[in-house]
């Protein structure tokens, strides 16, 4: 099945979807005052490595007969997937700064 695409001919199919999702997220998640709260949150949303799950959300809409314009209406769903991925990445890779480090029993400095 050939999917008709009205994408920028200079970028690949996947890159164009990812660009649309990122633009949607930047528009949807602005930095508001107090910036000390919102800037780090905004940074963490875009710091996570890219995943194809968000692009697959849009591509699957096209796969079952949706047009590119209709698939872009699904940007909210694709953006939600991106936010879930970013949250999981952040929780996995940021150290727990609000708790003391666990000391191993074999740590020579504790003996």
Backbone bond lengths (Angstrom), bond angles and torsions (degrees), N, CA, C in turn:
res aa  C-N    CA-C-N  psi(-1)  N-CA   C-N-CA  omega(-1)  CA-C   N-CA-C  phi
1 X - - - 1.444 - - 1.521 109.29 -
2 X 1.287 117.73 127.79 1.464 122.75 179.94 1.521 108.99 -97.05
3 X 1.292 116.22 128.33 1.458 121.25 179.58 1.513 107.89 -99.68
4 X 1.335 115.14 124.75 1.454 119.49 178.06 1.517 108.76 -76.07
5 X 1.326 115.93 128.43 1.456 119.94 -176.67 1.521 109.90 -120.81
6 X 1.296 115.37 132.18 1.460 121.16 174.56 1.525 108.05 -106.13
7 X 1.313 115.77 57.31 1.456 121.53 -176.54 1.521 110.04 -102.83
8 X 1.304 114.81 164.57 1.452 121.47 173.88 1.529 108.15 -60.29
9 X 1.318 117.17 124.13 1.464 120.17 -176.16 1.529 112.51 -69.22
10 X 1.330 117.79 -14.19 1.464 120.75 -178.67 1.519 112.81 -85.22
11 X 1.300 118.14 -11.47 1.457 119.44 -179.94 1.520 109.24 -123.26
12 X 1.292 114.95 156.41 1.461 119.05 -178.67 1.517 110.22 -72.01
13 X 1.300 115.22 167.26 1.465 122.30 178.77 1.519 111.03 -57.34
14 X 1.335 116.88 -49.92 1.466 120.67 -176.96 1.521 111.30 -66.95
15 X 1.316 116.64 -41.26 1.464 120.14 -179.47 1.526 111.10 -63.59
16 X 1.321 116.64 -38.04 1.464 118.93 -179.52 1.525 111.10 -67.50
17 X 1.327 117.55 -37.53 1.467 120.69 176.75 1.530 109.38 -65.54
18 X 1.324 117.01 -46.05 1.466 120.43 -179.49 1.530 111.46 -62.72
19 X 1.327 117.14 -36.59 1.463 120.68 177.04 1.517 110.84 -64.48
20 X 1.338 117.14 -41.49 1.464 121.11 178.86 1.523 110.95 -63.86
21 X 1.323 116.71 -42.05 1.463 120.62 -179.72 1.522 109.92 -66.29
22 X 1.325 117.97 -44.15 1.458 121.05 179.98 1.528 111.10 -63.82
23 X 1.326 116.91 -41.57 1.468 120.09 177.67 1.527 110.62 -63.19
24 X 1.334 115.97 -40.50 1.469 120.00 178.04 1.524 110.88 -63.34
25 X 1.323 117.08 -42.71 1.462 120.82 179.02 1.530 111.53 -64.71
26 X 1.329 117.20 -41.71 1.467 120.30 179.59 1.524 111.27 -63.81
27 X 1.317 116.17 -35.07 1.465 120.49 178.61 1.533 110.50 -74.54
28 X 1.313 116.54 -36.94 1.461 121.68 -175.40 1.520 112.74 -80.37
29 X 1.335 118.05 -30.31 1.460 122.42 -175.82 1.528 109.40 -115.74
30 X 1.333 116.87 75.96 1.466 118.86 178.52 1.523 110.82 -78.49
31 X 1.313 115.34 167.29 1.463 121.31 175.97 1.527 107.12 -94.51
32 X 1.325 115.34 114.92 1.467 122.64 179.85 1.520 109.51 -107.06
33 X 1.328 116.36 162.42 1.461 117.98 170.19 1.530 108.89 -69.84
34 X 1.245 121.56 142.67 1.459 129.09 0.05 1.529 110.10 -78.47
35 X 1.305 115.48 124.41 1.464 120.45 -176.62 1.520 112.36 -65.18
36 X 1.319 117.68 -22.96 1.470 120.13 178.12 1.522 111.20 -63.90
37 X 1.316 117.29 -21.66 1.468 122.18 177.98 1.523 110.50 -95.06
38 X 1.326 116.27 -48.05 1.462 119.98 -171.37 1.522 114.73 -79.43
39 X 1.338 118.87 -31.98 1.466 119.69 179.12 1.531 112.42 -62.56
40 X 1.344 119.62 -46.89 1.465 118.38 177.62 1.533 112.63 -63.30
41 X 1.333 116.73 -37.46 1.464 119.09 178.37 1.521 110.31 -63.76
42 X 1.322 115.81 -44.19 1.456 120.33 179.42 1.520 110.53 -63.41
43 X 1.329 116.89 -41.67 1.464 120.88 178.88 1.530 110.93 -60.20
44 X 1.325 116.85 -45.30 1.463 120.62 -177.05 1.525 112.34 -65.87
45 X 1.321 117.22 -30.10 1.464 120.14 177.61 1.524 110.23 -63.15
46 X 1.315 116.52 -39.20 1.469 120.04 -175.93 1.525 113.52 -97.96
47 X 1.330 118.32 -4.79 1.462 121.33 -179.23 1.523 112.81 -82.94
48 X 1.316 117.02 -22.55 1.466 120.01 -178.75 1.526 109.70 -65.71
49 X 1.322 116.94 145.40 1.467 118.84 177.57 1.530 110.77 -62.28
50 X 1.299 115.27 151.66 1.466 120.38 -179.42 1.526 110.35 -65.74
51 X 1.313 114.51 146.77 1.458 121.15 175.06 1.524 107.75 -128.69
52 X 1.299 116.94 150.44 1.468 120.77 179.58 1.533 112.01 -82.35
53 X 1.332 117.68 -7.32 1.469 120.09 -177.43 1.525 111.48 -59.52
54 X 1.316 116.79 -39.62 1.461 119.36 -178.67 1.526 111.15 -67.96
55 X 1.318 116.21 -42.43 1.465 119.73 178.23 1.527 110.73 -67.87
56 X 1.329 116.68 -35.01 1.465 119.92 177.80 1.524 111.78 -65.02
57 X 1.314 116.90 -29.65 1.462 121.05 176.48 1.534 110.08 -60.48
58 X 1.319 116.08 -47.04 1.469 121.09 179.19 1.534 110.40 -69.77
59 X 1.332 116.41 -43.68 1.468 120.62 -178.86 1.523 111.38 -62.71
60 X 1.327 117.57 -36.13 1.464 119.77 -179.61 1.524 110.80 -67.27
61 X 1.326 116.96 -32.61 1.468 120.10 175.01 1.528 109.81 -62.29
62 X 1.321 115.74 -44.59 1.463 119.73 178.15 1.527 111.85 -66.06
63 X 1.316 115.88 -35.90 1.457 120.95 -177.51 1.526 112.15 -60.87
64 X 1.320 117.14 -36.11 1.468 119.89 -178.24 1.522 112.27 -93.47
65 X 1.334 116.31 17.61 1.455 119.94 171.86 1.509 115.37 107.30
66 X 1.319 117.78 -2.87 1.455 119.90 177.61 1.515 110.75 -70.92
67 X 1.299 116.53 146.39 1.453 121.58 177.33 1.521 109.39 -84.98
68 X 1.331 116.74 163.31 1.460 121.74 -178.44 1.534 110.44 -55.98
69 X 1.327 117.33 -42.87 1.465 120.40 -179.38 1.531 110.81 -63.78
70 X 1.339 117.11 -38.67 1.461 120.08 177.57 1.525 110.54 -69.03
71 X 1.304 116.39 -38.74 1.460 119.71 -179.56 1.519 110.77 -63.72
72 X 1.323 117.33 -34.05 1.456 120.12 179.01 1.523 111.84 -67.06
73 X 1.331 117.01 -22.86 1.460 119.70 173.86 1.523 109.95 -67.24
74 X 1.323 116.98 -20.86 1.451 121.74 177.56 1.525 112.49 -83.87
75 X 1.325 117.09 10.91 1.461 120.31 179.69 1.520 112.00 -60.87
76 X 1.323 117.36 -30.32 1.462 119.21 178.17 1.523 110.57 -63.54
77 X 1.323 116.69 -40.77 1.467 120.38 178.77 1.523 110.11 -68.42
78 X 1.318 117.02 -45.15 1.463 121.04 178.73 1.534 110.05 -63.13
79 X 1.313 117.30 -38.19 1.461 120.82 177.89 1.520 111.11 -66.01
80 X 1.325 116.92 -38.62 1.463 120.49 176.78 1.525 110.53 -62.33
81 X 1.327 117.26 -40.23 1.469 120.58 176.01 1.528 110.43 -61.24
82 X 1.321 116.03 -42.19 1.469 120.03 179.17 1.529 110.34 -62.72
83 X 1.326 117.26 -42.44 1.460 120.78 179.91 1.525 111.19 -64.52
84 X 1.337 117.10 -39.48 1.464 120.15 177.45 1.532 110.21 -64.27
85 X 1.317 116.94 -42.08 1.463 121.40 178.47 1.532 110.19 -63.40
86 X 1.331 117.12 -43.53 1.462 121.08 179.60 1.523 111.34 -63.37
87 X 1.327 116.20 -41.89 1.469 119.58 179.49 1.525 110.92 -64.31
88 X 1.322 117.00 -43.87 1.464 120.89 179.56 1.526 110.19 -63.34
89 X 1.329 117.17 -42.93 1.458 121.52 179.24 1.527 110.41 -62.90
90 X 1.328 116.58 -44.46 1.459 121.55 -179.32 1.517 110.98 -62.34
91 X 1.324 116.69 -47.67 1.462 120.10 -178.83 1.528 112.10 -65.18
92 X 1.306 116.29 -31.55 1.460 120.15 -179.09 1.530 111.73 -77.18
93 X 1.323 117.35 -35.96 1.463 120.45 -169.43 1.527 116.03 -106.69
94 X 1.317 118.55 -11.75 1.457 118.89 176.14 1.518 109.38 -89.11
95 X 1.307 117.61 138.84 1.468 118.93 177.93 1.533 110.17 -70.09
96 X 1.293 115.70 154.66 1.460 120.82 177.78 1.525 107.66 -80.47
97 X 1.301 116.58 96.85 1.456 120.55 -176.10 1.525 112.68 -84.59
98 X 1.322 116.71 -12.56 1.460 118.59 -178.82 1.528 112.70 -91.56
99 X 1.313 117.44 -0.12 1.465 121.54 179.70 1.519 109.60 -129.02
100 X 1.328 117.05 147.93 1.472 118.07 176.43 1.530 110.33 -67.03
101 X 1.311 115.27 150.05 1.469 120.10 179.37 1.528 109.49 -64.99
102 X 1.315 115.08 142.21 1.463 120.16 176.29 1.517 108.82 -74.81
103 X 1.301 117.10 130.20 1.459 121.56 -179.44 1.522 108.28 -95.87
104 X 1.318 115.42 128.72 1.458 120.85 179.50 1.528 109.98 -73.81
105 X 1.308 117.83 148.10 1.470 122.06 -179.45 1.517 111.29 -65.25
106 X 1.322 117.91 -28.44 1.458 120.77 -178.19 1.523 112.75 -87.72
107 X 1.317 118.61 8.41 1.446 122.55 179.90 1.537 109.25 -70.31
108 X 1.349 118.75 115.36 1.464 121.73 -176.50 1.522 113.24 -62.51
109 X 1.304 118.23 -27.97 1.477 119.84 -179.09 1.522 111.68 -70.86
110 X 1.314 117.93 -18.50 1.463 120.98 -179.93 1.518 112.60 -88.80
111 X 1.335 119.29 -9.12 1.461 121.90 -177.73 1.497 113.09 -82.34
